[in-house]
Amino acid sequence: MLFIIFVVLAAGAMVSLRSVRDKNSRTVSMACALAFVVGAVFQTVSIVPAGHVGVIDVFGKVSPRILQSGINFRNPFAKVVLFSVKTQEIKELMNVPSQEGLTISLEMSILYHLSPEKAADVYRTVGVNYLDVILIPQFRSVARSVTSSFEAKALYTSEREILIEAIRQRLVGVVAERGVNIEATPLRSIKLPARLTQAIEQKLESEQESQRMEFVLLKEQKEAERKRIEAQGIADFQLIVTKGISEQLLKWKGIEATEKLASSNNTKIVIIGGADGLPIILNTEK
């Protein structure tokens, strides 16, 4: 519509330019005509911001051509509808059921972006409010369906990551064909009934205490095994030493000791030939 207006105004300015003889008036008419022409030309140009694509709508007919970010030339009678293809976030607070039939309050986010090549199809089949029509309802439905197959305690254990990934994959399967790409579905917060939360925490504490006791018992068993092996080694050593000691060895050691005492400078009396054949040592120091 603006294109037609600018063309008509430019034509009117050109017509008045022919009939005006005054120099100043001709200058004004020429400037106006030029401005209207520029305005008409601008109606054939569309600037698409960064992170967006443009869908061309000509009197209700959607063109398959997608305008990329930057300067684009288009039909002056066409309407350009902008769609963001940036990564965006939606936060949802919802009540979902668990496998036990309990109601759990979850706050989750969806990180998503629109496929640029699907923008025209989304506009033609759904419209600019595709989030309210496709993404959000499907997200709520998928979240309730997935959580109903998990126990409530899964949200407090390592199974939580499995649950989140299951929601993401199920949601991808539902909305990917419609041009919405799901990047992640992070879980922001969980709220369970107070009694259930306390019961789960107590159960988890009991399981952790049981695991700790198993570790302590295993450690004590290892220590007992170490002590048994050490005692067995000492006993084996004593047995070997005992078998190696004989009467002849003791007498020989006695003779060696006698020789060393006899050569010592300390005052003593050594009597050779005791009852058992070993020397008798008398200390003469008072």
C-alpha positions as CSV (number, residue, x, y, z in Angstrom):
1,M,0.0,0.0,0.0
2,L,2.8,2.5,0.8
3,F,4.4,1.6,-2.5
4,I,1.3,2.7,-4.4
5,I,1.0,5.9,-2.3
6,F,4.7,6.8,-2.9
7,V,4.3,6.2,-6.7
8,V,1.1,8.3,-6.9
9,L,2.8,11.1,-4.9
10,A,5.9,10.9,-7.0
11,A,3.8,11.1,-10.2
12,G,1.9,14.0,-8.8
13,A,5.1,15.8,-8.0
14,M,6.4,15.2,-11.6
15,V,3.2,16.6,-13.1
16,S,3.3,19.7,-10.9
17,L,7.0,20.1,-11.9
18,R,6.0,20.6,-15.5
19,S,3.4,23.3,-14.7
20,V,5.5,25.3,-12.3
21,R,7.6,28.1,-13.7
22,D,9.1,29.5,-10.6
23,K,12.6,28.3,-9.9
24,N,12.1,27.8,-6.2
25,S,8.8,25.9,-6.6
26,R,10.4,23.7,-9.3
27,T,13.2,22.9,-6.8
28,V,10.7,21.9,-4.1
29,S,8.7,19.8,-6.5
30,M,11.8,18.0,-7.8
31,A,12.9,17.3,-4.2
32,C,9.5,16.0,-3.3
33,A,9.4,13.8,-6.4
34,L,12.8,12.4,-5.6
35,A,11.8,11.7,-2.0
36,F,8.7,9.9,-3.1
37,V,10.7,7.8,-5.6
38,V,13.2,6.9,-3.0
39,G,10.3,6.0,-0.6
40,A,8.8,3.7,-3.4
41,V,12.2,2.1,-4.0
42,F,12.5,1.4,-0.2
43,Q,9.3,-0.5,-0.3
44,T,11.1,-3.1,-2.5
45,V,13.8,-3.6,0.1
46,S,13.5,-5.5,3.3
47,I,16.1,-5.5,6.1
48,V,16.0,-8.7,8.2
49,P,17.8,-8.3,11.6
50,A,20.6,-10.7,12.7
51,G,19.3,-14.0,14.1
52,H,16.0,-13.7,12.1
53,V,14.6,-14.9,8.8
54,G,11.7,-13.3,6.8
55,V,8.7,-15.1,5.4
56,I,7.1,-13.4,2.3
57,D,3.3,-13.2,2.3
58,V,1.8,-11.7,-0.8
59,F,-2.0,-11.2,-0.3
60,G,-2.2,-14.5,1.7
61,K,0.1,-16.5,-0.5
62,V,3.2,-17.6,1.3
63,S,6.4,-17.8,-0.8
64,P,8.7,-20.7,-0.3
65,R,11.6,-18.2,-0.5
66,I,13.1,-17.4,2.9
67,L,14.7,-14.0,3.4
68,Q,18.0,-14.3,5.3
69,S,19.4,-11.6,7.6
70,G,20.6,-8.5,5.9
71,I,19.2,-6.5,2.9
72,N,16.8,-8.3,0.6
73,F,14.8,-7.2,-2.4
74,R,11.2,-8.3,-2.5
75,N,7.8,-7.7,-4.1
76,P,6.7,-4.2,-2.9
77,F,3.2,-5.6,-2.4
78,A,4.5,-8.4,-0.1
79,K,4.4,-8.5,3.7
80,V,7.5,-9.7,5.4
81,V,6.9,-11.7,8.6
82,L,10.0,-12.0,10.8
83,F,10.8,-15.2,12.7
84,S,13.7,-15.5,15.3
85,V,16.0,-18.4,14.7
86,K,18.1,-17.7,17.8
87,T,18.3,-20.1,20.8
88,Q,15.4,-19.1,23.1
89,E,14.2,-20.3,26.5
90,I,10.8,-21.1,27.8
91,K,10.2,-21.7,31.5
92,E,7.3,-23.9,32.6
93,L,6.0,-24.6,36.1
94,M,3.8,-27.7,36.0
95,N,2.4,-30.3,38.3
96,V,3.2,-33.9,37.0
97,P,2.3,-37.3,38.3
98,S,4.8,-40.0,39.5
99,Q,4.7,-43.7,39.1
100,E,3.2,-43.9,42.6
101,G,0.4,-41.5,41.7
102,L,1.9,-38.6,43.6
103,T,1.8,-35.0,42.4
104,I,5.2,-33.4,41.9
105,S,5.8,-29.7,41.1
106,L,8.5,-29.2,38.5
107,E,10.0,-26.1,37.0
108,M,11.7,-26.9,33.7
109,S,13.0,-25.0,30.8
110,I,13.1,-25.6,27.0
111,L,16.1,-24.4,25.0
112,Y,15.0,-24.4,21.4
113,H,15.4,-22.6,18.0
114,L,13.3,-22.5,14.8
115,S,14.7,-24.2,11.7
116,P,15.2,-21.4,9.1
117,E,14.2,-23.6,6.2
118,K,10.9,-24.5,8.0
119,A,9.8,-20.9,8.8
120,A,7.5,-20.6,5.8
121,D,5.8,-24.0,6.6
122,V,5.4,-22.9,10.2
123,Y,3.8,-19.6,9.2
124,R,1.5,-21.2,6.6
125,T,0.3,-24.2,8.8
126,V,0.5,-22.7,12.3
127,G,1.3,-19.0,12.3
128,V,3.5,-16.8,14.3
129,N,2.2,-18.1,17.6
130,Y,3.6,-21.6,17.0
131,L,5.0,-21.7,20.6
132,D,1.5,-21.6,22.2
133,V,0.1,-24.0,19.5
134,I,2.8,-26.6,19.2
135,L,5.7,-26.4,21.6
136,I,4.3,-25.6,25.0
137,P,1.3,-28.0,24.9
138,Q,3.4,-30.8,23.6
139,F,6.1,-30.1,26.3
140,R,3.5,-30.3,29.1
141,S,2.0,-33.5,27.7
142,V,5.4,-35.2,27.2
143,A,6.6,-34.2,30.7
144,R,3.6,-35.7,32.3
145,S,3.8,-38.9,30.3
146,V,7.5,-39.5,31.1
147,T,7.4,-38.7,34.8
148,S,4.4,-41.1,35.3
149,S,6.8,-44.0,34.5
150,F,9.4,-42.9,37.1
151,E,9.2,-43.1,40.9
152,A,9.3,-39.8,42.8
153,K,12.7,-40.7,44.3
154,A,14.2,-40.7,40.8
155,L,14.2,-36.9,40.9
156,Y,16.7,-37.1,43.9
157,T,19.0,-39.7,42.4
158,S,21.1,-40.2,39.3
159,E,18.0,-41.3,37.5
160,R,17.0,-37.7,37.2
161,E,19.4,-37.3,34.2
162,I,17.7,-40.3,32.6
163,L,14.3,-38.7,33.1
164,I,15.4,-35.3,31.7
165,E,16.9,-37.0,28.6
166,A,13.8,-39.1,28.1
167,I,11.7,-35.9,28.1
168,R,14.0,-34.2,25.6
169,Q,14.1,-37.1,23.2
170,R,10.3,-37.6,23.3
171,L,9.8,-33.9,22.7
172,V,12.2,-33.9,19.8
173,G,10.3,-36.7,18.2
174,V,7.1,-34.7,18.4
175,V,8.1,-31.2,17.3
176,A,11.1,-31.7,15.0
177,E,9.0,-32.3,12.0
178,R,7.2,-29.0,12.6
179,G,10.5,-27.1,12.4
180,V,11.2,-26.7,16.1
181,N,14.7,-27.9,17.2
182,I,15.0,-28.9,20.9
183,E,18.5,-28.3,22.3
184,A,17.9,-29.2,26.0
185,T,15.2,-29.5,28.7
186,P,17.0,-28.6,31.9
187,L,15.3,-29.2,35.2
188,R,15.3,-26.0,37.3
189,S,13.6,-27.0,40.6
190,I,11.6,-29.8,42.2
191,K,9.0,-29.6,44.9
192,L,7.6,-32.8,46.5
193,P,5.1,-33.1,49.4
194,A,7.0,-32.5,52.7
195,R,6.3,-35.9,54.1
196,L,7.5,-37.6,50.9
197,T,10.6,-35.5,50.8
198,Q,11.5,-36.4,54.4
199,A,10.8,-40.1,53.7
200,I,13.0,-40.1,50.6
201,E,15.8,-38.3,52.5
202,Q,15.7,-40.8,55.3
203,K,15.8,-43.7,52.9
204,L,18.7,-42.3,51.1
205,E,20.5,-41.7,54.4
206,S,19.9,-45.3,55.4
207,E,21.2,-46.6,52.1
208,Q,24.3,-44.4,52.4
209,E,24.9,-45.6,56.0
210,S,24.5,-49.2,54.9
211,Q,27.1,-48.7,52.1
212,R,29.4,-47.1,54.7
213,M,29.1,-50.0,57.0
214,E,29.8,-52.4,54.2
215,F,33.0,-50.5,53.5
216,V,34.0,-50.6,57.2
217,L,33.4,-54.3,57.4
218,L,35.4,-54.9,54.3
219,K,38.2,-52.8,55.7
220,E,38.2,-54.7,59.0
221,Q,38.3,-58.0,57.0
222,K,41.3,-56.8,55.1
223,E,43.0,-55.7,58.3
224,A,42.3,-59.1,60.0
225,E,43.7,-60.9,56.9
226,R,46.8,-58.7,57.0
227,K,47.4,-59.5,60.7
228,R,46.8,-63.2,60.1
229,I,49.4,-63.2,57.4
230,E,51.8,-61.3,59.6
231,A,51.4,-63.7,62.5
232,Q,51.8,-66.7,60.2
233,G,55.1,-65.2,58.9
234,I,56.4,-64.7,62.5
235,A,55.5,-68.2,63.4
236,D,57.2,-69.6,60.3
237,F,60.3,-67.6,61.1
238,Q,60.4,-68.8,64.7
239,L,59.9,-72.4,63.5
240,I,62.8,-72.1,61.1
241,V,65.1,-70.6,63.7
242,T,64.1,-73.2,66.3
243,K,64.9,-76.0,63.9
244,G,68.3,-74.5,63.2
245,I,69.4,-74.4,66.9
246,S,71.2,-77.5,68.2
247,E,73.4,-78.5,71.2
248,Q,76.6,-78.5,69.1
249,L,75.8,-75.0,67.8
250,L,75.3,-73.7,71.3
251,K,78.6,-75.2,72.5
252,W,80.4,-73.7,69.6
253,K,78.9,-70.3,70.2
254,G,79.9,-70.7,73.9
255,I,83.5,-71.4,72.9
256,E,83.5,-68.3,70.6
257,A,82.2,-66.2,73.5
258,T,84.9,-67.6,75.8
259,E,87.6,-66.6,73.4
260,K,86.2,-63.1,73.1
261,L,86.0,-62.8,76.9
262,A,89.5,-64.1,77.4
263,S,90.9,-61.5,75.1
264,S,88.9,-58.6,76.7
265,N,90.7,-56.1,79.0
266,N,87.9,-56.2,81.6
267,T,88.8,-57.8,84.9
268,K,87.2,-61.2,85.2
269,I,87.9,-64.9,85.9
270,V,86.8,-67.4,83.3
271,I,86.5,-71.0,84.4
272,I,86.5,-73.5,81.5
273,G,84.3,-76.6,81.7
274,G,81.0,-76.0,83.5
275,A,78.3,-78.6,83.9
276,D,77.1,-78.1,80.4
277,G,80.5,-77.6,78.9
278,L,80.1,-73.8,78.8
279,P,82.5,-71.4,80.6
280,I,81.7,-69.9,84.0
281,I,82.4,-66.2,84.3
282,L,83.2,-64.5,87.6
283,N,83.3,-60.8,87.7
284,T,86.1,-59.6,90.1
285,E,85.0,-56.0,90.1
286,K,83.5,-54.8,93.4
